[in-house]
Amino acid sequence: MKKVYVTKLLLVWVLPILLLLFTWILFGCYYESNDDVAISQVIRGETALAPVADLHLYFHGLASVLATLYRIWPAIPWYGLLLYLLLYVSLVLVYQVLYDVLAGKVSVLSLACCLILIYWFAWQQTALLINFTRLPILLAGTGILYATSQRKHFFSLAVGLAVVMLGWCIRPSAAILGLLVAIPGAWWLAGYRAFLPVISAGAIMAVAAGVLALTYSRSENTRQRIDVGNAYYLDYALYQPQPVTAADSLGVLSVANWAFGDSTVVNEQLYEQSFRFDKDLFPKQRLPRKAMSTYYMVREHCVWFVFCL
């Protein structure tokens, strides 16, 4: 029994730390996008008069904790530490799920190799280039898988749902995506009994979103709609620019160059009249390109996976 406990401790809790340290020592750890740098600077108070405790769109509740920590110990990189701590949590949860499924069916060495490969192909890139968008997907996905696999224990179910909500607090839309992606895995683990954790997570997210919607001011609602428009156009290429006036053309050019400082140029009205989802163009041009890029990415990872085996 003691040997089993030590093996589980090493594989589930210690191995993730070693893998993260290995990535840091060998490759380094960086922010993937300038968004993370900007958010950390705002919360730290470098680009504001004081540490900002409410970002309105992201880090709900967590921004307040980070801002307080920056006020007390400003020299410590709390933003990065929080992201890597939560990345470690997501890795521990998925390792726990895999350990419960595979322990006793494969050798300890084979199980350890499987866990290392899972890290290399699914977590290593995020460990190298931490990102506040990819992390909520991992948190929500692993949280719901853990909650599903441990559904008979209320405390474990609560822990899994809490991790899902941590992902939602960081970036709600990304956490919703993580939940949807994890549903097939949850069904594989528990069948129809996965409904309880999945529906519970979805209900909690819906209630939290409703509370935010009721408490948002008009300016915060406007900022949220502009942020969604930015994501649809810049990140997902769903919108097509269709400027009507010269001012609209300037606004579209500003958005394309990530210049959002002038609200008289980039505003909610700009997105309403100058950006459209082209239902004819998207399936003919955008969707095939996205499908092919996804295919090449999956093929590349699968080839390396087979090679490593």
RAFENBEL-V312822 format. One line per field, one symbol per residue. ss: DSSP state (h for helix, s for strand, l for the rest). psi: psi as a letter, one per 40 degrees, with the letter a starting at -180 (. if undefined). burial: b if it has 24 or more other ideal C-beta (glycine too) atoms within 12 Angstrom, else e. A space follows every 10 residues. Layout:
BEGIN
ss = ???
psi = ???
burial = ???
END
This chain:
BEGIN
ss = lhhhhhhhhh hhhhhhhhhh hhhhhhllls sllhhhhhhh hhhhllllll llllllllll lhhhhhhhhh hhlllllhhh hhhhhhhhhh hhhhhhhhhh hhsllslhhh hhhhhhhhhh hhhhhhhhss lllhhhhhhh hhhhhhhhhl lllhhhhhhh hhhhhhhhhh lhhhhhhhhh hhhhhhhhhh hhhhhhhhhh hhhhhhhhhh hhhhhllhhh hhhhhhhhhh hhhhhlllss sllllhhhhh hhhhhhllll lllllllhhh hhhhssslhh hhhhhhhhhh hhhhhhhhhh hhhhhhhhl
psi = dddddddddd dddddddddd dddddddihi hdiedddddd ddddedeidi hheheddifh dddddddddd ddgdehgddd dddddddddd dddddddddd ddhediiddd dddddddddd edddddddgi hedddddddd dddddddddf dehddddddd dddddddddd hddddddddd deddddddde aeeedddddd dddddddddd ddddeiiddd dddddddddd dddddefdih hgididdddd ddddddefge dheedhaddd ddeehihhed dddddddddd dddddddddd dddddddd.
burial = eeeeeebbee bbeebbbebb eebeeeeebe beeebbeebb ebbbeeeeee bbbbbbbbbb ebbeebbebb eeeeeebbbb ebbbbbbbbb bbbbbbbbbb bbbeeeeeee bbebbbebbb bbbbebbbbb bbbbbbbbbb bbbbbbbbbb beeeebbebb bbbbbbbbbb bbbbbbbbbe bbbebbeebb eeebebbbeb bbebbeebee ebeeeeeeee eebbbbbebb bbbbeeebbe beeeeeebee bbebbeeeeb eeeebbbbeb beebbeeeee eeeeeeeeee eeeeeeeeee eeeeeeeee
END
